[in-house]
Amino acid sequence: MDVTGENPGREASWKKMSKEELEIQYSPSGWVVRRGAEETLRTYSQIGDEATKRAQAARGSLLHVPYGDRERERLDIYFPEDESEALPFFVFFHGGYWQSGSKDSSAFMVSPLTAQGVAVVVVSYDIAPKGTLDQMVDQVTQSIAFVQKRYPCNEGIYLCGHSAGAHLAAMMLLANWTKHGATPNLKGFFLVSGIYDLEPIMHIPENEALLMTLEDAQRNSPQRCLEVALTQPVDAACPVLVIVGQHDSPEYHRQSREFYQALRRGGWKASFEELDDLDHFEIIWNLTQKDYVLTQMILKTIFQES
């Protein structure tokens, strides 16, 4: 999808909003159209719990694998029937405004992807207030390096994050892998309904747990990191799909659109997709379905089908 560019130097539109309007824009459950906010959140949790229980009950999984020493530095690995190490690995980072969510209720996509020969890794990390943004970014980096070191013959590592998880996945575009002792074989990014400029989050209630300063926000904003980066992509052919739901809020649309534009300016092979008639939660819970448009996008990207 072609997205017309905006002047990156002009004042950000969110700075003209009142505090109340900003809170509304960054409250995804307030924009759902088929259910009330509470029912949507319950449904999201229920589908995630059920999908994870089914995945964990199936053969061929390694659960609660430590990738570090801290309590939440754990990941689950779900294998297809062919448990070869020479597989594509799809690594998922859950959302929850960096302060809720877990790998234990986020295995939405395991069944349709493993059925097609893709190993799926679902990662936990320290959420706020226990974890800081810097720690979360470091843990995500550590988890990916762990997968690379454990499965060095992989046929590509594909990162996917939802909401806050999309932010964490996006931070990997310019990660310094040297200190982690492995450069991962990254072959694709799927960034779903994410936040890429963290400065607006400083002004809404969600920051009470994050305690994010302006310096924290700038250091951990993929949008800003891309704009100041002097390096070109390590692999210019690595696709980055920036995805948003039609019923995400206008601010989520703006964030995704402007991040896509920054990627293109930086030389990345980026594409922008707005998925019709989906809200912030349906866009992920529908990954339980093999014929879902995003499931098919993921599989076509992994297997390089046109």
C-alpha positions as CSV (number, residue, x, y, z in Angstrom):
1,M,0.0,0.0,0.0
2,D,1.4,3.4,-0.9
3,V,1.3,6.0,1.9
4,T,1.9,9.6,1.0
5,G,4.7,11.2,3.0
6,E,4.3,14.0,5.6
7,N,6.8,16.7,6.6
8,P,8.9,15.0,9.3
9,G,10.0,18.4,10.6
10,R,6.6,19.8,11.5
11,E,5.1,19.7,15.0
12,A,3.6,16.4,15.9
13,S,-0.2,16.5,15.7
14,W,-0.6,14.8,19.1
15,K,1.0,17.8,20.9
16,K,-2.1,19.8,20.0
17,M,-4.4,17.4,21.8
18,S,-5.8,17.8,25.2
19,K,-4.8,15.3,27.9
20,E,-8.3,13.8,27.7
21,E,-8.2,13.4,23.9
22,L,-4.7,11.9,24.1
23,E,-5.9,9.3,26.6
24,I,-8.8,8.4,24.3
25,Q,-6.5,8.1,21.3
26,Y,-4.2,5.7,23.2
27,S,-7.0,3.5,24.7
28,P,-7.4,0.8,22.1
29,S,-10.4,-0.8,23.7
30,G,-12.3,2.4,23.3
31,W,-12.3,2.0,19.5
32,V,-13.7,-1.5,19.2
33,V,-16.9,-1.7,17.1
34,R,-18.4,-5.2,17.6
35,R,-18.3,-5.6,21.4
36,G,-18.0,-3.4,24.4
37,A,-14.5,-2.7,25.7
38,E,-14.8,-5.1,28.7
39,E,-16.2,-7.9,26.6
40,T,-13.5,-7.4,24.0
41,L,-10.7,-7.6,26.6
42,R,-12.3,-10.8,28.1
43,T,-12.6,-12.3,24.7
44,Y,-9.0,-11.5,23.9
45,S,-7.8,-13.1,27.1
46,Q,-10.1,-16.2,26.6
47,I,-8.9,-16.8,23.0
48,G,-5.3,-16.4,24.0
49,D,-5.6,-18.7,27.0
50,E,-7.4,-21.4,25.0
51,A,-5.0,-21.2,22.0
52,T,-2.0,-21.5,24.4
53,K,-3.5,-24.5,26.3
54,R,-4.0,-26.3,22.9
55,A,-0.5,-25.5,21.8
56,Q,1.1,-26.6,25.1
57,A,-0.9,-29.8,25.0
58,A,0.3,-30.7,21.5
59,R,3.5,-32.7,21.1
60,G,6.7,-31.1,20.1
61,S,7.0,-28.1,22.5
62,L,9.6,-26.9,24.9
63,L,8.1,-24.8,27.6
64,H,9.5,-22.2,30.0
65,V,13.0,-22.4,28.5
66,P,15.3,-19.9,30.2
67,Y,17.1,-17.4,27.9
68,G,18.5,-15.5,30.9
69,D,18.7,-15.6,34.7
70,R,15.7,-13.4,35.7
71,E,12.3,-15.0,36.6
72,R,10.5,-13.8,33.5
73,E,13.3,-14.4,31.0
74,R,11.6,-17.5,29.7
75,L,10.3,-18.5,26.3
76,D,8.2,-21.3,24.8
77,I,9.1,-23.1,21.6
78,Y,6.5,-24.9,19.5
79,F,7.8,-27.2,16.7
80,P,6.0,-28.5,13.6
81,E,5.9,-32.3,13.2
82,D,9.4,-32.1,11.6
83,E,11.5,-31.1,14.5
84,S,14.5,-30.3,12.4
85,E,16.6,-27.4,13.5
86,A,16.8,-26.1,9.9
87,L,13.4,-24.5,10.2
88,P,12.1,-20.9,9.9
89,F,11.5,-19.5,13.4
90,F,8.6,-17.1,14.1
91,V,9.3,-15.2,17.3
92,F,6.4,-13.4,19.0
93,F,6.4,-10.6,21.6
94,H,3.1,-9.9,23.3
95,G,1.5,-6.5,24.0
96,G,-0.1,-5.1,27.1
97,Y,1.3,-1.5,27.4
98,W,4.6,-3.0,28.7
99,Q,2.8,-3.8,32.0
100,S,0.6,-6.7,31.4
101,G,0.4,-9.9,29.3
102,S,2.5,-13.1,29.2
103,K,3.7,-15.8,26.9
104,D,1.3,-18.1,28.8
105,S,-1.7,-16.5,27.0
106,S,-0.2,-15.4,23.7
107,A,0.3,-18.5,21.5
108,F,-2.5,-17.4,19.1
109,M,-0.6,-18.4,15.9
110,V,1.0,-21.7,16.9
111,S,-1.5,-24.1,15.3
112,P,-1.7,-22.5,11.8
113,L,2.1,-21.8,11.6
114,T,3.4,-25.1,12.9
115,A,1.0,-26.9,10.5
116,Q,2.9,-25.3,7.7
117,G,6.4,-26.1,9.0
118,V,7.2,-23.0,11.0
119,A,8.6,-23.2,14.5
120,V,7.0,-20.6,16.8
121,V,8.7,-19.0,19.8
122,V,6.6,-16.9,22.3
123,V,8.7,-14.7,24.6
124,S,8.1,-13.3,28.1
125,Y,9.9,-10.3,29.5
126,D,9.9,-8.2,32.7
127,I,6.9,-5.9,32.5
128,A,6.5,-2.7,34.5
129,P,6.8,-1.7,37.2
130,K,9.3,-4.4,37.8
131,G,10.9,-4.0,34.4
132,T,12.1,-0.8,32.7
133,L,11.9,-0.1,29.0
134,D,15.7,-0.4,28.8
135,Q,15.5,-3.8,30.4
136,M,12.7,-5.0,28.2
137,V,14.6,-4.0,25.0
138,D,17.7,-5.8,26.3
139,Q,15.7,-8.9,27.2
140,V,14.1,-9.1,23.8
141,T,17.5,-8.7,22.2
142,Q,18.8,-11.5,24.5
143,S,15.9,-13.8,23.6
144,I,16.6,-13.5,19.9
145,A,20.3,-14.1,20.3
146,F,19.4,-17.2,22.4
147,V,17.3,-18.6,19.6
148,Q,20.1,-18.0,17.1
149,K,22.7,-19.7,19.3
150,R,20.5,-22.6,20.1
151,Y,19.4,-23.1,16.5
152,P,22.2,-21.9,14.3
153,C,21.0,-23.8,11.3
154,N,17.7,-22.0,11.2
155,E,16.2,-20.9,7.9
156,G,15.4,-17.4,9.1
157,I,14.2,-15.7,12.2
158,Y,11.0,-13.7,11.7
159,L,10.0,-11.2,14.5
160,C,6.4,-10.3,15.2
161,G,5.1,-8.0,17.9
162,H,1.7,-6.7,18.8
163,S,1.1,-3.2,20.3
164,A,3.8,-2.8,22.9
165,G,5.4,-5.9,21.5
166,A,5.5,-4.3,18.1
167,H,7.6,-1.5,19.7
168,L,10.0,-4.0,21.2
169,A,10.3,-5.9,17.9
170,A,10.9,-2.7,16.0
171,M,13.8,-1.8,18.4
172,M,15.6,-4.8,17.0
173,L,16.0,-3.2,13.6
174,L,19.0,-1.3,14.9
175,A,20.0,-3.5,17.8
176,N,23.7,-4.0,18.7
177,W,24.1,-7.7,18.7
178,T,27.8,-7.7,19.6
179,K,27.4,-7.9,23.4
180,H,25.0,-10.9,23.0
181,G,27.6,-13.0,21.1
182,A,25.4,-13.8,18.1
183,T,24.0,-12.0,15.1
184,P,20.6,-13.4,14.3
185,N,19.6,-14.6,10.9
186,L,16.7,-12.0,10.7
187,K,14.6,-12.4,7.6
188,G,11.4,-10.4,8.3
189,F,9.5,-8.2,10.7
190,F,5.7,-8.1,11.3
191,L,4.8,-5.0,13.4
192,V,1.2,-5.1,14.3
193,S,-0.7,-2.1,15.7
194,G,2.4,-0.7,17.3
195,I,3.7,2.4,19.0
196,Y,7.0,3.7,17.6
197,D,7.2,7.2,19.2
198,L,6.9,6.8,22.9
199,E,6.8,10.5,23.8
200,P,2.9,10.7,23.8
201,I,2.8,7.8,26.3
202,M,4.5,10.1,28.9
203,H,1.3,12.1,29.1
204,I,-1.3,9.3,29.7
205,P,-2.0,7.2,32.8
206,E,-0.1,4.2,31.5
207,N,3.2,6.0,32.3
208,E,2.5,5.8,36.0
209,A,3.9,2.2,36.0
210,L,6.5,2.9,33.4
211,L,7.9,6.1,35.0
212,M,9.3,7.0,31.6
213,T,11.3,10.2,31.3
214,L,11.8,12.2,28.0
215,E,15.2,10.7,27.7
216,D,13.8,7.2,28.2
217,A,11.2,7.8,25.6
218,Q,13.6,9.2,23.0
219,R,16.2,6.4,23.6
220,N,13.6,3.7,23.2
221,S,11.6,5.1,20.3
222,P,12.2,3.2,17.1
223,Q,10.9,6.2,15.1
224,R,13.6,8.5,16.6
225,C,16.3,5.8,16.5
226,L,15.7,5.4,12.7
227,E,15.7,9.1,12.1
228,V,19.1,9.6,13.7
229,A,20.7,6.3,12.6
230,L,23.6,6.8,10.3
231,T,23.8,3.2,9.2
232,Q,22.0,1.5,6.4
233,P,20.0,-1.7,6.9
234,V,22.3,-4.8,7.4
235,D,20.0,-6.6,5.0
236,A,18.2,-4.3,2.6
237,A,16.1,-7.2,1.4
238,C,14.7,-8.0,4.8
239,P,10.9,-7.2,4.6
240,V,9.3,-5.0,7.3
241,L,5.5,-5.2,7.3
242,V,3.9,-2.4,9.3
243,I,0.3,-3.4,9.9
244,V,-2.6,-1.6,11.5
245,G,-6.3,-2.4,11.9
246,Q,-9.0,-0.3,10.3
247,H,-10.6,0.2,13.7
248,D,-7.3,1.1,15.5
249,S,-7.4,4.7,16.7
250,P,-6.2,7.6,14.4
251,E,-3.1,7.9,16.6
252,Y,-2.2,4.3,16.1
253,H,-2.7,4.8,12.4
254,R,-0.5,7.9,12.4
255,Q,2.2,6.1,14.4
256,S,2.2,3.2,11.9
257,R,2.1,5.4,8.8
258,E,4.9,7.6,10.0
259,F,7.1,4.7,11.1
260,Y,6.6,3.1,7.7
261,Q,7.7,6.4,6.1
262,A,10.8,6.5,8.3
263,L,11.7,3.0,7.3
264,R,11.4,3.8,3.6
265,R,13.6,6.9,4.0
266,G,16.1,4.7,5.8
267,G,16.4,2.3,3.0
268,W,14.4,-0.6,4.5
269,K,12.2,-2.8,2.4
270,A,9.0,-1.7,4.2
271,S,5.3,-2.1,3.3
272,F,2.2,-0.7,5.0
273,E,-1.0,-2.7,5.4
274,E,-4.3,-1.6,6.9
275,L,-6.5,-4.7,7.5
276,D,-10.1,-4.1,6.8
277,D,-12.8,-4.1,9.5
278,L,-10.5,-5.2,12.4
279,D,-9.8,-3.7,15.7
280,H,-6.7,-3.7,17.9
281,F,-7.5,-7.0,19.4
282,E,-9.1,-9.0,16.6
283,I,-6.1,-8.3,14.5
284,I,-4.1,-10.6,16.7
285,W,-6.6,-13.1,18.0
286,N,-7.6,-14.0,14.4
287,L,-4.1,-15.5,14.0
288,T,-5.7,-18.7,15.3
289,Q,-7.2,-19.1,11.9
290,K,-5.2,-20.5,9.0
291,D,-7.1,-18.6,6.3
292,Y,-6.9,-15.2,8.0
293,V,-5.3,-12.5,5.9
294,L,-2.4,-11.8,8.3
295,T,-1.7,-15.5,8.7
296,Q,-1.4,-15.8,5.0
297,M,0.8,-12.7,4.8
298,I,3.2,-14.2,7.3
299,L,3.3,-17.6,5.5
300,K,3.8,-15.9,2.1
301,T,6.7,-13.8,3.5
302,I,8.4,-16.7,5.2
303,F,8.1,-19.0,2.1
304,Q,8.7,-16.0,-0.3
305,E,5.5,-16.6,-2.3
306,S,4.2,-13.8,-4.5
